[in-house]
Amino acid sequence: MVERGERAVRIGRDAQRQRAQAEERLGAQEEEMLMLQDQVHTLQGNIGQLNEAPHAERSHEPIPAPSSLSLQASKRSVRHPDPPILTDGKDPGFEGWTQDIRISWI
């Protein structure tokens, strides 16, 4: 009976320690979230100022519209076929197979 009581106490202490650690992590994450929200607010203000400034006063290229960004992101490299399955390293040969793998991932 004493062993069960001691085990229950250990389990309780472990649970308390885990809860304290979780609360500590949560606090750190909340602080990080507030910091990121402040950064978002600052960046939104900067964007608003850029949008209000006349184009002639800007010393940099305008930010591309989202549609042109999405077109750039949608361009992909040529699809290479998957290499054959490597079985015993003889057919296909291991060196050739590794080359095919590298090419297919480019």
A tleap script that builds the chain and sets N, CA, C and O, in Angstrom:
source leaprc.protein.ff14SB
mol = sequence {
  NMET VAL GLU ARG GLY GLU ARG ALA VAL ARG
  ILE GLY ARG ASP ALA GLN ARG GLN ARG ALA
  GLN ALA GLU GLU ARG LEU GLY ALA GLN GLU
  GLU GLU MET LEU MET LEU GLN ASP GLN VAL
  HIE THR LEU GLN GLY ASN ILE GLY GLN LEU
  ASN GLU ALA PRO HIE ALA GLU ARG SER HIE
  GLU PRO ILE PRO ALA PRO SER SER LEU SER
  LEU GLN ALA SER LYS ARG SER VAL ARG HIE
  PRO ASP PRO PRO ILE LEU THR ASP GLY LYS
  ASP PRO GLY PHE GLU GLY TRP THR GLN ASP
  ILE ARG ILE SER TRP CILE
}
set mol.1.N position { 0.807 -1.187 0.000 }
set mol.1.CA position { 0.000 0.000 0.000 }
set mol.1.C position { 0.856 1.259 0.000 }
set mol.1.O position { 0.523 2.247 -0.654 }
set mol.2.N position { 1.960 1.215 0.739 }
set mol.2.CA position { 2.826 2.377 0.827 }
set mol.2.C position { 3.424 2.671 -0.539 }
set mol.2.O position { 3.556 3.832 -0.926 }
set mol.3.N position { 3.788 1.615 -1.276 }
set mol.3.CA position { 4.371 1.801 -2.597 }
set mol.3.C position { 3.386 2.478 -3.539 }
set mol.3.O position { 3.775 3.334 -4.333 }
set mol.4.N position { 2.102 2.098 -3.455 }
set mol.4.CA position { 1.095 2.732 -4.301 }
set mol.4.C position { 0.963 4.219 -3.970 }
set mol.4.O position { 0.829 5.059 -4.860 }
set mol.5.N position { 1.004 4.522 -2.683 }
set mol.5.CA position { 0.906 5.920 -2.257 }
set mol.5.C position { 2.093 6.730 -2.743 }
set mol.5.O position { 1.936 7.857 -3.214 }
set mol.6.N position { 3.291 6.150 -2.627 }
set mol.6.CA position { 4.496 6.836 -3.097 }
set mol.6.C position { 4.446 7.023 -4.608 }
set mol.6.O position { 4.837 8.067 -5.130 }
set mol.7.N position { 3.965 6.004 -5.297 }
set mol.7.CA position { 3.855 6.082 -6.759 }
set mol.7.C position { 2.854 7.170 -7.153 }
set mol.7.O position { 3.088 7.921 -8.100 }
set mol.8.N position { 1.761 7.249 -6.436 }
set mol.8.CA position { 0.752 8.274 -6.712 }
set mol.8.C position { 1.330 9.663 -6.476 }
set mol.8.O position { 1.052 10.588 -7.239 }
set mol.9.N position { 2.119 9.812 -5.441 }
set mol.9.CA position { 2.751 11.098 -5.143 }
set mol.9.C position { 3.713 11.472 -6.268 }
set mol.9.O position { 3.727 12.618 -6.717 }
set mol.10.N position { 4.523 10.505 -6.726 }
set mol.10.CA position { 5.461 10.769 -7.830 }
set mol.10.C position { 4.720 11.165 -9.092 }
set mol.10.O position { 5.113 12.104 -9.785 }
set mol.11.N position { 3.649 10.449 -9.389 }
set mol.11.CA position { 2.854 10.767 -10.585 }
set mol.11.C position { 2.274 12.173 -10.464 }
set mol.11.O position { 2.264 12.930 -11.435 }
set mol.12.N position { 1.792 12.518 -9.278 }
set mol.12.CA position { 1.251 13.859 -9.047 }
set mol.12.C position { 2.302 14.937 -9.229 }
set mol.12.O position { 2.036 15.974 -9.837 }
set mol.13.N position { 3.496 14.696 -8.705 }
set mol.13.CA position { 4.590 15.665 -8.848 }
set mol.13.C position { 4.992 15.807 -10.313 }
set mol.13.O position { 5.213 16.919 -10.793 }
set mol.14.N position { 5.088 14.682 -11.024 }
set mol.14.CA position { 5.422 14.725 -12.445 }
set mol.14.C position { 4.377 15.528 -13.215 }
set mol.14.O position { 4.715 16.330 -14.086 }
set mol.15.N position { 3.125 15.308 -12.892 }
set mol.15.CA position { 2.044 16.035 -13.574 }
set mol.15.C position { 2.144 17.525 -13.288 }
set mol.15.O position { 1.946 18.344 -14.186 }
set mol.16.N position { 2.450 17.883 -12.042 }
set mol.16.CA position { 2.596 19.297 -11.697 }
set mol.16.C position { 3.771 19.925 -12.435 }
set mol.16.O position { 3.669 21.050 -12.926 }
set mol.17.N position { 4.876 19.207 -12.515 }
set mol.17.CA position { 6.056 19.708 -13.220 }
set mol.17.C position { 5.757 19.887 -14.700 }
set mol.17.O position { 6.141 20.894 -15.296 }
set mol.18.N position { 5.068 18.907 -15.300 }
set mol.18.CA position { 4.719 19.012 -16.707 }
set mol.18.C position { 3.774 20.182 -16.958 }
set mol.18.O position { 3.894 20.883 -17.963 }
set mol.19.N position { 2.836 20.385 -16.041 }
set mol.19.CA position { 1.905 21.506 -16.187 }
set mol.19.C position { 2.658 22.833 -16.092 }
set mol.19.O position { 2.397 23.751 -16.869 }
set mol.20.N position { 3.584 22.936 -15.148 }
set mol.20.CA position { 4.362 24.168 -14.994 }
set mol.20.C position { 5.184 24.440 -16.255 }
set mol.20.O position { 5.280 25.582 -16.704 }
set mol.21.N position { 5.772 23.391 -16.821 }
set mol.21.CA position { 6.542 23.553 -18.050 }
set mol.21.C position { 5.652 23.990 -19.201 }
set mol.21.O position { 6.039 24.845 -19.997 }
set mol.22.N position { 4.472 23.413 -19.293 }
set mol.22.CA position { 3.535 23.778 -20.353 }
set mol.22.C position { 3.087 25.229 -20.199 }
set mol.22.O position { 2.985 25.956 -21.187 }
set mol.23.N position { 2.819 25.653 -18.962 }
set mol.23.CA position { 2.418 27.036 -18.718 }
set mol.23.C position { 3.551 27.999 -19.060 }
set mol.23.O position { 3.307 29.092 -19.571 }
set mol.24.N position { 4.784 27.597 -18.782 }
set mol.24.CA position { 5.940 28.424 -19.115 }
set mol.24.C position { 6.067 28.569 -20.633 }
set mol.24.O position { 6.299 29.667 -21.140 }
set mol.25.N position { 5.913 27.454 -21.352 }
set mol.25.CA position { 5.967 27.507 -22.822 }
set mol.25.C position { 4.847 28.382 -23.366 }
set mol.25.O position { 5.057 29.167 -24.290 }
set mol.26.N position { 3.665 28.245 -22.793 }
set mol.26.CA position { 2.519 29.036 -23.231 }
set mol.26.C position { 2.789 30.517 -23.022 }
set mol.26.O position { 2.473 31.332 -23.889 }
set mol.27.N position { 3.362 30.872 -21.893 }
set mol.27.CA position { 3.691 32.274 -21.637 }
set mol.27.C position { 4.681 32.813 -22.647 }
set mol.27.O position { 4.525 33.935 -23.130 }
set mol.28.N position { 5.700 32.030 -22.974 }
set mol.28.CA position { 6.695 32.450 -23.958 }
set mol.28.C position { 6.044 32.606 -25.331 }
set mol.28.O position { 6.354 33.545 -26.063 }
set mol.29.N position { 5.144 31.690 -25.680 }
set mol.29.CA position { 4.467 31.773 -26.972 }
set mol.29.C position { 3.544 32.985 -27.034 }
set mol.29.O position { 3.421 33.620 -28.081 }
set mol.30.N position { 2.895 33.306 -25.917 }
set mol.30.CA position { 2.033 34.490 -25.886 }
set mol.30.C position { 2.855 35.762 -26.057 }
set mol.30.O position { 2.438 36.679 -26.764 }
set mol.31.N position { 4.022 35.823 -25.415 }
set mol.31.CA position { 4.912 36.976 -25.578 }
set mol.31.C position { 5.356 37.110 -27.027 }
set mol.31.O position { 5.372 38.213 -27.572 }
set mol.32.N position { 5.718 35.993 -27.653 }
set mol.32.CA position { 6.140 36.012 -29.045 }
set mol.32.C position { 4.994 36.463 -29.951 }
set mol.32.O position { 5.210 37.217 -30.901 }
set mol.33.N position { 3.779 36.002 -29.658 }
set mol.33.CA position { 2.628 36.392 -30.461 }
set mol.33.C position { 2.400 37.906 -30.369 }
set mol.33.O position { 2.130 38.551 -31.382 }
set mol.34.N position { 2.506 38.472 -29.168 }
set mol.34.CA position { 2.330 39.916 -29.008 }
set mol.34.C position { 3.403 40.687 -29.769 }
set mol.34.O position { 3.116 41.712 -30.386 }
set mol.35.N position { 4.643 40.192 -29.726 }
set mol.35.CA position { 5.723 40.841 -30.448 }
set mol.35.C position { 5.451 40.799 -31.959 }
set mol.35.O position { 5.651 41.793 -32.658 }
set mol.36.N position { 5.001 39.656 -32.448 }
set mol.36.CA position { 4.703 39.525 -33.871 }
set mol.36.C position { 3.520 40.408 -34.268 }
set mol.36.O position { 3.518 40.982 -35.358 }
set mol.37.N position { 2.530 40.521 -33.409 }
set mol.37.CA position { 1.405 41.409 -33.711 }
set mol.37.C position { 1.866 42.854 -33.798 }
set mol.37.O position { 1.390 43.601 -34.653 }
set mol.38.N position { 2.787 43.262 -32.927 }
set mol.38.CA position { 3.348 44.618 -33.004 }
set mol.38.C position { 4.095 44.819 -34.322 }
set mol.38.O position { 3.976 45.871 -34.950 }
set mol.39.N position { 4.856 43.822 -34.736 }
set mol.39.CA position { 5.578 43.919 -35.999 }
set mol.39.C position { 4.619 44.035 -37.175 }
set mol.39.O position { 4.859 44.813 -38.098 }
set mol.40.N position { 3.535 43.266 -37.149 }
set mol.40.CA position { 2.533 43.332 -38.213 }
set mol.40.C position { 1.930 44.729 -38.261 }
set mol.40.O position { 1.768 45.303 -39.337 }
set mol.41.N position { 1.598 45.271 -37.099 }
set mol.41.CA position { 1.021 46.607 -37.033 }
set mol.41.C position { 1.989 47.644 -37.613 }
set mol.41.O position { 1.580 48.513 -38.382 }
set mol.42.N position { 3.271 47.551 -37.244 }
set mol.42.CA position { 4.284 48.468 -37.759 }
set mol.42.C position { 4.407 48.341 -39.268 }
set mol.42.O position { 4.464 49.350 -39.971 }
set mol.43.N position { 4.449 47.113 -39.775 }
set mol.43.CA position { 4.573 46.905 -41.218 }
set mol.43.C position { 3.348 47.407 -41.968 }
set mol.43.O position { 3.472 47.949 -43.067 }
set mol.44.N position { 2.168 47.234 -41.387 }
set mol.44.CA position { 0.962 47.750 -42.028 }
set mol.44.C position { 1.014 49.270 -42.111 }
set mol.44.O position { 0.591 49.856 -43.107 }
set mol.45.N position { 1.531 49.904 -41.069 }
set mol.45.CA position { 1.699 51.357 -41.106 }
set mol.45.C position { 2.673 51.780 -42.182 }
set mol.45.O position { 2.438 52.763 -42.885 }
set mol.46.N position { 3.774 51.039 -42.319 }
set mol.46.CA position { 4.761 51.340 -43.360 }
set mol.46.C position { 4.148 51.195 -44.745 }
set mol.46.O position { 4.405 52.015 -45.626 }
set mol.47.N position { 3.349 50.173 -44.943 }
set mol.47.CA position { 2.697 49.958 -46.243 }
set mol.47.C position { 1.742 51.110 -46.528 }
set mol.47.O position { 1.682 51.611 -47.651 }
set mol.48.N position { 0.998 51.527 -45.510 }
set mol.48.CA position { 0.088 52.652 -45.689 }
set mol.48.C position { 0.831 53.915 -46.085 }
set mol.48.O position { 0.367 54.657 -46.951 }
set mol.49.N position { 1.975 54.170 -45.469 }
set mol.49.CA position { 2.771 55.348 -45.814 }
set mol.49.C position { 3.287 55.252 -47.237 }
set mol.49.O position { 3.291 56.248 -47.960 }
set mol.50.N position { 3.723 54.061 -47.656 }
set mol.50.CA position { 4.208 53.886 -49.030 }
set mol.50.C position { 3.090 54.105 -50.039 }
set mol.50.O position { 3.314 54.694 -51.096 }
set mol.51.N position { 1.899 53.640 -49.723 }
set mol.51.CA position { 0.777 53.807 -50.635 }
set mol.51.C position { 0.353 55.265 -50.744 }
set mol.51.O position { -0.137 55.688 -51.791 }
set mol.52.N position { 0.535 56.046 -49.667 }
set mol.52.CA position { 0.142 57.446 -49.675 }
set mol.52.C position { 1.184 58.338 -50.338 }
set mol.52.O position { 0.836 59.400 -50.854 }
set mol.53.N position { 2.459 57.932 -50.339 }
set mol.53.CA position { 3.524 58.767 -50.908 }
set mol.53.C position { 3.391 58.824 -52.419 }
set mol.53.O position { 3.085 57.813 -53.051 }
set mol.54.N position { 3.618 60.010 -53.019 }
set mol.54.CA position { 3.589 60.105 -54.488 }
set mol.54.C position { 4.675 59.225 -55.096 }
set mol.54.O position { 5.742 59.038 -54.512 }
set mol.55.N position { 4.386 58.692 -56.274 }
set mol.55.CA position { 5.313 57.770 -56.938 }
set mol.55.C position { 6.651 58.437 -57.222 }
set mol.55.O position { 7.685 57.771 -57.166 }
set mol.56.N position { 6.665 59.724 -57.524 }
set mol.56.CA position { 7.908 60.419 -57.881 }
set mol.56.C position { 8.878 60.481 -56.706 }
set mol.56.O position { 10.090 60.535 -56.913 }
set mol.57.N position { 8.371 60.475 -55.490 }
set mol.57.CA position { 9.236 60.572 -54.320 }
set mol.57.C position { 9.886 59.247 -53.958 }
set mol.57.O position { 10.837 59.215 -53.177 }
set mol.58.N position { 9.393 58.174 -54.509 }
set mol.58.CA position { 9.947 56.857 -54.177 }
set mol.58.C position { 11.274 56.659 -54.878 }
set mol.58.O position { 11.425 57.002 -56.051 }
set mol.59.N position { 12.226 56.111 -54.164 }
set mol.59.CA position { 13.549 55.887 -54.746 }
set mol.59.C position { 13.755 54.435 -55.140 }
set mol.59.O position { 14.857 54.042 -55.525 }
set mol.60.N position { 12.705 53.640 -55.047 }
set mol.60.CA position { 12.830 52.223 -55.371 }
set mol.60.C position { 11.727 51.823 -56.341 }
set mol.60.O position { 10.785 52.576 -56.590 }
set mol.61.N position { 11.867 50.640 -56.870 }
set mol.61.CA position { 10.862 50.107 -57.789 }
set mol.61.C position { 9.576 49.824 -57.026 }
set mol.61.O position { 9.630 49.449 -55.854 }
set mol.62.N position { 8.424 49.994 -57.661 }
set mol.62.CA position { 7.172 49.670 -56.972 }
set mol.62.C position { 7.072 48.179 -56.685 }
set mol.62.O position { 7.640 47.349 -57.396 }
set mol.63.N position { 6.357 47.870 -55.658 }
set mol.63.CA position { 6.141 46.471 -55.289 }
set mol.63.C position { 5.228 45.844 -56.334 }
set mol.63.O position { 4.166 46.398 -56.619 }
set mol.64.N position { 5.607 44.698 -56.918 }
set mol.64.CA position { 4.754 44.088 -57.946 }
set mol.64.C position { 3.395 43.687 -57.388 }
set mol.64.O position { 3.257 43.333 -56.218 }
set mol.65.N position { 2.420 43.754 -58.246 }
set mol.65.CA position { 1.063 43.366 -57.862 }
set mol.65.C position { 1.035 41.880 -57.534 }
set mol.65.O position { 1.842 41.121 -58.070 }
set mol.66.N position { 0.125 41.446 -56.668 }
set mol.66.CA position { 0.062 40.033 -56.302 }
set mol.66.C position { -0.121 39.104 -57.490 }
set mol.66.O position { 0.362 37.972 -57.463 }
set mol.67.N position { -0.804 39.554 -58.527 }
set mol.67.CA position { -1.017 38.671 -59.672 }
set mol.67.C position { 0.300 38.331 -60.357 }
set mol.67.O position { 0.493 37.191 -60.780 }
set mol.68.N position { 1.219 39.304 -60.478 }
set mol.68.CA position { 2.497 38.995 -61.112 }
set mol.68.C position { 3.366 38.133 -60.213 }
set mol.68.O position { 4.159 37.329 -60.702 }
set mol.69.N position { 3.221 38.296 -58.882 }
set mol.69.CA position { 3.958 37.431 -57.961 }
set mol.69.C position { 3.493 35.988 -58.091 }
set mol.69.O position { 4.306 35.064 -58.092 }
set mol.70.N position { 2.185 35.799 -58.201 }
set mol.70.CA position { 1.682 34.432 -58.295 }
set mol.70.C position { 2.096 33.786 -59.609 }
set mol.70.O position { 2.300 32.574 -59.666 }
set mol.71.N position { 2.223 34.594 -60.680 }
set mol.71.CA position { 2.684 34.032 -61.950 }
set mol.71.C position { 4.127 33.566 -61.836 }
set mol.71.O position { 4.493 32.516 -62.365 }
set mol.72.N position { 4.953 34.361 -61.137 }
set mol.72.CA position { 6.353 33.969 -60.963 }
set mol.72.C position { 6.461 32.706 -60.124 }
set mol.72.O position { 7.295 31.846 -60.404 }
set mol.73.N position { 5.634 32.586 -59.107 }
set mol.73.CA position { 5.692 31.427 -58.219 }
set mol.73.C position { 5.183 30.162 -58.901 }
set mol.73.O position { 5.566 29.054 -58.527 }
set mol.74.N position { 4.310 30.330 -59.915 }
set mol.74.CA position { 3.740 29.147 -60.551 }
set mol.74.C position { 4.662 28.530 -61.588 }
set mol.74.O position { 4.393 27.421 -62.050 }
set mol.75.N position { 5.743 29.207 -61.972 }
set mol.75.CA position { 6.679 28.630 -62.933 }
set mol.75.C position { 7.443 27.500 -62.252 }
set mol.75.O position { 7.972 27.666 -61.153 }
set mol.76.N position { 7.492 26.378 -62.904 }
set mol.76.CA position { 8.177 25.216 -62.328 }
set mol.76.C position { 9.227 24.709 -63.296 }
set mol.76.O position { 9.187 24.997 -64.492 }
set mol.77.N position { 10.151 23.962 -62.765 }
set mol.77.CA position { 11.163 23.363 -63.615 }
set mol.77.C position { 10.553 22.169 -64.351 }
set mol.77.O position { 9.462 21.700 -64.030 }
set mol.78.N position { 11.290 21.706 -65.335 }
set mol.78.CA position { 10.832 20.579 -66.133 }
set mol.78.C position { 10.725 19.342 -65.257 }
set mol.78.O position { 11.603 19.084 -64.434 }
set mol.79.N position { 9.669 18.587 -65.427 }
set mol.79.CA position { 9.461 17.356 -64.647 }
set mol.79.C position { 10.274 16.237 -65.273 }
set mol.79.O position { 10.113 15.924 -66.452 }
set mol.80.N position { 11.136 15.644 -64.489 }
set mol.80.CA position { 11.916 14.495 -64.940 }
set mol.80.C position { 11.202 13.233 -64.479 }
set mol.80.O position { 10.641 13.208 -63.383 }
set mol.81.N position { 11.215 12.196 -65.289 }
set mol.81.CA position { 10.545 10.960 -64.866 }
set mol.81.C position { 11.264 10.330 -63.676 }
set mol.81.O position { 12.471 10.496 -63.501 }
set mol.82.N position { 10.504 9.612 -62.872 }
set mol.82.CA position { 11.091 8.907 -61.739 }
set mol.82.C position { 12.020 7.814 -62.240 }
set mol.82.O position { 11.706 7.136 -63.219 }
set mol.83.N position { 13.156 7.636 -61.584 }
set mol.83.CA position { 14.080 6.576 -62.005 }
set mol.83.C position { 13.490 5.207 -61.679 }
set mol.83.O position { 12.569 5.100 -60.869 }
set mol.84.N position { 14.019 4.168 -62.307 }
set mol.84.CA position { 13.519 2.824 -62.002 }
set mol.84.C position { 13.819 2.454 -60.548 }
set mol.84.O position { 14.699 3.038 -59.916 }
set mol.85.N position { 13.087 1.494 -60.041 }
set mol.85.CA position { 13.265 1.055 -58.660 }
set mol.85.C position { 14.575 0.289 -58.527 }
set mol.85.O position { 14.880 -0.592 -59.331 }
set mol.86.N position { 15.344 0.640 -57.501 }
set mol.86.CA position { 16.620 -0.029 -57.253 }
set mol.86.C position { 16.339 -1.331 -56.510 }
set mol.86.O position { 15.699 -1.335 -55.458 }
set mol.87.N position { 16.821 -2.421 -57.066 }
set mol.87.CA position { 16.563 -3.711 -56.428 }
set mol.87.C position { 17.844 -4.262 -55.817 }
set mol.87.O position { 17.998 -4.255 -54.595 }
set mol.88.N position { 18.758 -4.738 -56.645 }
set mol.88.CA position { 19.964 -5.364 -56.116 }
set mol.88.C position { 21.223 -4.543 -56.404 }
set mol.88.O position { 22.326 -4.983 -56.077 }
set mol.89.N position { 21.083 -3.362 -57.008 }
set mol.89.CA position { 22.235 -2.522 -57.315 }
set mol.89.C position { 22.933 -2.912 -58.600 }
set mol.89.O position { 23.923 -2.286 -58.980 }
set mol.90.N position { 22.428 -3.946 -59.286 }
set mol.90.CA position { 23.039 -4.375 -60.547 }
set mol.90.C position { 22.203 -3.900 -61.726 }
set mol.90.O position { 22.753 -3.422 -62.718 }
set mol.91.N position { 20.888 -4.025 -61.634 }
set mol.91.CA position { 20.014 -3.584 -62.720 }
set mol.91.C position { 18.852 -2.806 -62.122 }
set mol.91.O position { 17.919 -3.449 -61.641 }
set mol.92.N position { 18.831 -1.538 -62.111 }
set mol.92.CA position { 19.834 -0.613 -62.652 }
set mol.92.C position { 21.051 -0.540 -61.733 }
set mol.92.O position { 20.972 -0.903 -60.559 }
set mol.93.N position { 22.169 -0.070 -62.269 }
set mol.93.CA position { 23.380 0.080 -61.469 }
set mol.93.C position { 23.217 1.190 -60.447 }
set mol.93.O position { 22.502 2.163 -60.687 }
set mol.94.N position { 23.872 1.047 -59.325 }
set mol.94.CA position { 23.702 2.003 -58.238 }
set mol.94.C position { 24.144 3.401 -58.646 }
set mol.94.O position { 23.426 4.365 -58.381 }
set mol.95.N position { 25.297 3.539 -59.278 }
set mol.95.CA position { 25.803 4.866 -59.665 }
set mol.95.C position { 24.848 5.555 -60.625 }
set mol.95.O position { 24.535 6.733 -60.448 }
set mol.96.N position { 24.386 4.845 -61.629 }
set mol.96.CA position { 23.438 5.439 -62.579 }
set mol.96.C position { 22.123 5.790 -61.907 }
set mol.96.O position { 21.503 6.807 -62.218 }
set mol.97.N position { 21.705 4.936 -60.982 }
set mol.97.CA position { 20.453 5.170 -60.268 }
set mol.97.C position { 20.544 6.433 -59.414 }
set mol.97.O position { 19.619 7.245 -59.402 }
set mol.98.N position { 21.679 6.601 -58.689 }
set mol.98.CA position { 21.830 7.800 -57.865 }
set mol.98.C position { 21.852 9.054 -58.733 }
set mol.98.O position { 21.320 10.089 -58.334 }
set mol.99.N position { 22.449 8.974 -59.895 }
set mol.99.CA position { 22.454 10.114 -60.835 }
set mol.99.C position { 21.024 10.444 -61.253 }
set mol.99.O position { 20.637 11.612 -61.282 }
set mol.100.N position { 20.241 9.420 -61.575 }
set mol.100.CA position { 18.846 9.626 -61.956 }
set mol.100.C position { 18.045 10.251 -60.822 }
set mol.100.O position { 17.192 11.106 -61.060 }
set mol.101.N position { 18.312 9.831 -59.595 }
set mol.101.CA position { 17.634 10.402 -58.433 }
set mol.101.C position { 17.954 11.880 -58.312 }
set mol.101.O position { 17.059 12.702 -58.115 }
set mol.102.N position { 19.234 12.221 -58.431 }
set mol.102.CA position { 19.633 13.627 -58.327 }
set mol.102.C position { 18.963 14.470 -59.408 }
set mol.102.O position { 18.494 15.575 -59.135 }
set mol.103.N position { 18.918 13.957 -60.614 }
set mol.103.CA position { 18.306 14.694 -61.721 }
set mol.103.C position { 16.811 14.875 -61.494 }
set mol.103.O position { 16.263 15.939 -61.783 }
set mol.104.N position { 16.144 13.832 -60.973 }
set mol.104.CA position { 14.699 13.927 -60.778 }
set mol.104.C position { 14.342 14.927 -59.681 }
set mol.104.O position { 13.208 15.407 -59.649 }
set mol.105.N position { 15.265 15.256 -58.783 }
set mol.105.CA position { 14.979 16.195 -57.707 }
set mol.105.C position { 15.380 17.621 -58.044 }
set mol.105.O position { 15.160 18.525 -57.238 }
set mol.106.N position { 15.959 17.842 -59.205 }
set mol.106.CA position { 16.358 19.205 -59.585 }
set mol.106.C position { 15.158 19.981 -60.043 }
set mol.106.O position { 15.281 21.151 -60.407 }
savepdb mol mol.pdb
quit
